[in-house]
Protein backbone atom coordinates (compact mmCIF):
# COMPACT_ATOMS: atom_id res chain seq x y z
CA UNK A 1 0.00 0.00 0.00
CA UNK A 2 1.32 3.46 -0.88
CA UNK A 3 -1.41 5.53 0.74
CA UNK A 4 -4.96 5.92 1.99
CA UNK A 5 -8.22 7.42 0.82
CA UNK A 6 -9.78 9.53 3.58
CA UNK A 7 -12.98 11.54 3.43
CA UNK A 8 -16.75 11.49 3.56
CA UNK A 9 -19.78 11.40 1.31
CA UNK A 10 -23.42 12.43 1.55
CA UNK A 11 -26.44 11.60 -0.59
CA UNK A 12 -27.09 14.50 -2.96
CA UNK A 13 -29.82 13.45 -5.39
CA UNK A 14 -33.53 12.69 -5.34
CA UNK A 15 -33.68 11.01 -8.77
CA UNK A 16 -30.60 8.73 -8.81
CA UNK A 17 -27.90 7.47 -6.46
CA UNK A 18 -25.66 10.53 -6.39
CA UNK A 19 -23.10 11.40 -3.74
CA UNK A 20 -21.30 14.57 -2.79
CA UNK A 21 -17.77 13.35 -2.12
CA UNK A 22 -14.93 15.03 -0.29
CA UNK A 23 -11.82 12.87 -0.35
CA UNK A 24 -8.09 13.10 0.21
CA UNK A 25 -5.65 10.62 -1.23
CA UNK A 26 -2.89 10.65 1.38
CA UNK A 27 0.42 9.10 0.27
CA UNK A 28 2.43 7.35 2.98
CA UNK A 29 5.43 5.86 1.14
CA UNK A 30 7.95 6.59 -1.55
CA UNK A 31 8.52 9.83 -3.45
CA UNK A 32 5.06 11.20 -2.58
CA UNK A 33 5.17 10.38 1.16
CA UNK A 34 3.34 13.11 3.10
CA UNK A 35 1.63 14.57 0.01
CA UNK A 36 -2.12 14.61 -0.64
CA UNK A 37 -4.54 15.11 -3.54
CA UNK A 38 -7.97 16.54 -2.70
CA UNK A 39 -11.14 15.68 -4.66
CA UNK A 40 -14.53 17.34 -4.14
CA UNK A 41 -17.55 16.75 -6.36
CA UNK A 42 -20.63 14.84 -7.38
CA UNK A 43 -20.38 11.08 -7.91
CA UNK A 44 -23.26 9.42 -9.78
CA UNK A 45 -22.59 5.94 -8.40
CA UNK A 46 -24.10 3.76 -11.15
CA UNK A 47 -22.48 5.57 -14.10
CA UNK A 48 -19.71 3.44 -15.60
CA UNK A 49 -17.16 6.30 -15.45
CA UNK A 50 -17.52 9.32 -13.17
CA UNK A 51 -15.46 12.51 -13.27
CA UNK A 52 -14.81 14.63 -10.20
CA UNK A 53 -12.64 17.74 -9.88
CA UNK A 54 -9.27 17.82 -8.14
CA UNK A 55 -9.41 21.01 -6.07
CA UNK A 56 -5.96 21.01 -4.51
CA UNK A 57 -3.34 19.08 -2.66
CA UNK A 58 -0.32 19.35 -0.42
CA UNK A 59 3.38 18.56 -0.57
CA UNK A 60 4.38 17.68 -4.12
CA UNK A 61 0.74 18.20 -5.20
CA UNK A 62 0.36 21.70 -3.78
CA UNK A 63 -2.11 23.75 -5.88
CA UNK A 64 -3.07 20.63 -7.90
CA UNK A 65 -5.88 21.10 -10.43
CA UNK A 66 -7.59 18.73 -12.85
CA UNK A 67 -9.96 15.82 -12.45
CA UNK A 68 -10.12 12.15 -11.50
CA UNK A 69 -12.05 9.41 -13.22
CA UNK A 70 -13.69 6.81 -10.99
CA UNK A 71 -14.63 3.29 -12.09
CA UNK A 72 -16.29 0.65 -9.91
CA UNK A 73 -14.64 -2.77 -10.16
CA UNK A 74 -16.71 -4.62 -7.56
CA UNK A 75 -19.65 -3.74 -5.33
CA UNK A 76 -21.23 -5.98 -2.69
CA UNK A 77 -24.81 -4.81 -2.10
CA UNK A 78 -25.12 -6.90 1.05
CA UNK A 79 -22.12 -5.39 2.86
CA UNK A 80 -21.78 -2.08 0.99
CA UNK A 81 -18.11 -2.83 0.30
CA UNK A 82 -16.70 -1.64 -3.02
CA UNK A 83 -13.43 -1.51 -4.92
CA UNK A 84 -13.14 1.74 -6.89
CA UNK A 85 -10.34 2.72 -9.25
CA UNK A 86 -9.44 6.43 -9.33
CA UNK A 87 -7.34 7.60 -12.27
CA UNK A 88 -5.69 10.97 -12.81
CA UNK A 89 -5.64 11.16 -16.64
C-alpha positions, 0 to 999 in steps of 0.5 A, a space after each residue: 500500500 502506498 497511501 490511503 483514501 480519507 474523506 466522507 460522502 453524503 447523498 445528494 440526489 432525489 432522482 438517482 444514487 448521487 453522492 457529494 464526495 470530499 476525499 483526500 488521497 494521502 500518500 504514505 510511502 515513496 517519493 510522494 510520502 506526506 503529500 495529498 490530492 484533494 477531490 470534491 464533487 458529485 459522484 453518480 454511483 451507477 455511471 460506468 465512469 464518473 469525473 470529479 474535480 481535483 481542487 488542490 493538494 499538499 506537498 508535491 501536489 500543492 495547488 493541484 488542479 484537474 480531475 479524476 475518473 472513478 470506475 467501480 470494479 466490484 460492489 457488494 450490495 449486502 455489505 456495501 463494500 466496493 473496490 473503486 479505481 481512481 485515475 488521474 488522466 
